[in-house]
Amino acid sequence: MSPTVAIEKGYKLRIYPNDHNPPHVHVIKDKKLVKVYLNPIEVMKNYGFNVKQVGSILKLVKKYQEELIEEWDQYPHDG
């Protein structure tokens, strides 16, 4: 099971244990996914979100950046 660090406006921000580096978060909503690097905050891969949604997601990641990095650091990661 993946830990969900935050849920806001229907977006679930998740960090997966044993995931690959560099540090990133998976943001999921309505069967869509975007992976966002945590430092610097930028889109890694986008699967279905439009430009406006991605902008909102990047703001959420910025808001939770500290907690997301802390969560990432709690787990071993490949690479």
N, C-alpha and C positions, 0 to 999 in steps of 0.2 A: 504494500500500500504506500502511496506517496503522501508525504505530509503537505497539506494545504496550509500555506503560511497566512493567507488572507483571502477573503471573499468580499468583493465590493462591486456593486452595480452588475451582479451576475458573473463577473470575471473571477475565476479561481486561479490564484497564483500558487504554483507548486514547485517544490524542489524535490528531485528524485534522488534517493540514496544510490550510491555507486554509479552515478551518471558520469559522463565524460567532462573533462575540462575544455575550455575555460568556464568559469562560473556563469551560470545562466538560470533563468526561470522559465517555466512553461506556463503560459496563460491560456486558459481554456474557457470557452463559452459557446453554447449552442453547436456543439460538435465541430467547432473551429479551434485552431491552435496557432499560437505564435510563440516562438522561442526568442528570448531577449537576453543579451549579454548584460551582466550586472555592473561591469566597470571597464569601459564607459558603457552607459546605457544606450544600446542600439539593437535594432532588429537583427536576429541571426537567421531565422526562417519564418515565413508567414504562410499559413495554410488556411486561407479563406476570409481573413478580415480585410475590410476596406480601409482606405487611407485615414478617414476620420476615426474609425475604431482603433487603428494602430496608434494614432495620436493620443487617444484617451488611455490606452494601455501603457504607453511610455510614461505618461504622467503618474499612473498608478504604481508602476515599477519604481519611479523616482520617489514617490511617497513612502514606499515600503523597502527601499533599497537597503537600509541598514539591517532590518530584520531578515531580509532575504539573504544577505551575505552571511549573517550570523548563522542562519539555518544551513546554508551551503557548507560552512566551515565545520559543522557538527558531524559530517559524514565523510567516509573515504570516497575518492573519485578517481576514475581511470584517466590516464593520460595527463 
